[in-house]
């Protein structure tokens, strides 16, 4: 458990690089991104379990594990020179994490997510993009001088599932602003 906590602790403090690169001064962390994806999957399981045949528990776990390798390699964006080899670098990092923390399930979930070969992986990947889309909407209100269209367009193009399209439409029809949420 000690090793896993060490890796997850790093993600709690690792800023999402894409937001930093465009000028967001207080960006979300990798852990907060993964947590939000998992929370979205949990909510979707309540609303759409009967309509869509997903193993939502697996999707939730996948969301929590999909960026765990970044605790070793950092958050690599498509604009970086090493992006072409990111898949191999991530897989090696996940092998190390699974071995050192005796957590093979995380490695298996990562491989399924990376392969994009199951409906659960496709939904988890959609949630990754939907969280980015929602975050761009929120940041736009905070940072009106920054152009977030690249993030929204990238997310929109990547959505693969019917359920993902449904959620995207809801996001497009709504203006999300975390400042509107009352504590």
N, C-alpha and C positions, 0 to 999 in steps of 0.2 A: 504493500500500500504506500509505503514511504516514497518509492520511486515514482509511482503514478501521481502522487500529490506534487512532487517536484516538477513534473512536466505540466500538469494542469495549472500550477501556480504561475508558471512562466506565461501561460496563455492569458491569465487574468490581468497581466500587465503589458502584454504585447499589443501595441496599437496596430490597427488595420492600415497597412502601408498605402493603399490606394487613396484613402481619405487624406492622409498626411501629405502625399505628393501633390494634391490639388489645393492644399492650403487650409484644411480643417485643423484648427489648433487644439481642439479637445475631441479627438476621434474615439469611436467605439474601440473596444479591444476585441481580440480574436475570441476570447471566452464569451464575451457578451453577445457577439454575433452567433456563436454556436448555441448558446443558451436560448436566444430568441428563436432560432430555427426550431429547436426542440419544443419550445413552448407553443409555437405555431402548429407543429405536428400533433401535439397533444390536443389542442383545441380542434383541429381538423378531425381527429379521431372521434370526438363527441358529435360533431356536426355531420360528418360524411361517412361514418362507418358503414351504414346500410347502403348508401348510394354507390360507394366506391370500395372495391375489394382490395384493401391494402392491409399488410401487417404493420399497423401504426406503431406498435412497440418497437419493431425493428427500425422503422423510419426515425423514431425519436432517438434511439441508440446511435444510429448512423449520423444524425445531426450532431450529437454530442462528440463523436469520435472523428468526424471527417477532417478536421483541421489540427488534430493532435500532433501531427508531424511538425507543424510550425513551431512547436516548442523547441525544436532542435534547429530547423532550417530557416526560421523566420517566415514572414508573410511575403511570398514572392508574387509580384504582379506581372501581367503580360508585357509590361514595358521594360522588364529587366532582361539582360543578356542571357542569364541562366534559365529563363523560362522554358526554353525548348527541351531542357532535360529535367524539368520540375517533377514530372511523374516518377522518374527513376530515383531522384533524390528523396522525394516524399516516401516512396515505398521502402527504401533503405532505412530511413528514419523511423518509420512505423515498425519495421522488423526489430530495430534496436529497442524501441519503446516496449513492444510486446514481450521481448525476451527479458529485458531488465526489470520490467514490472509484472511479469507473469500474467499478461493480459492478452492472450491470443484472440479473444473475441473482438477486441478493438482492431487488431490487424485484419481479421476476416471481414469486419464491417467496412473498414477502409478500402479493402480490395474490391468489395462489392460496389461501394460508392464510386470508386475510381473507374471501374469497368463499365459503369452505367448500363449494366446488363439485365437488371431486374426492375420491375415496376416500382419497388420501394426505393431503389437507388435513383431512379428518374425523379420520383417525387422529392426525395431529399435534395437532389441537385436543384430542382425547381425552388424549393424553400430557401436554398442558398441565394439564388438570384432574386427571389421575392423579398428577402430580408434586405438585400442591397438596394433594391428599388425603393422600398419603404424608407430606408435610411437616407437615400438621396432626397426624397421628398421632405423629410424632416430637416436635413441639413440646408436645403434650399431656403427655408424660412429663416434659418440662423445665419447663413452666409450668402446673402443675396448677390454678392459680387462674384461668386464662384459658379461656373457652369457645370452642372451635374448631369447634363443630357447624355454624355458618354456612358455613364453608369446605368441610367434608365434604359437606353437603347440596347446596351449589352445584355441587360437582364431580360428585356422584352424578347429579344431574338433567341434567347437560350431556353425559354420555357417549353417543356416537352409534353406535359400531361394535360389532360382535360381539366383536372382539378387545379393544376397550376394556372391554366388560362383563366379559370373562373376567379381565382384569387387576384390575379393580375388585373382583371377587369374591375374588380372591386377597388383595388388600389388606384387605378387610373380614374375612377369615378369619384374618388374621395381625396381630400387633402389631409394627410396625416400630419399631425404636429404634436410631438411629445409634450410640448409646453401646455397643450390644451388639457392634458390629463391632470385631474385634481388628486392631490395626495390625501 
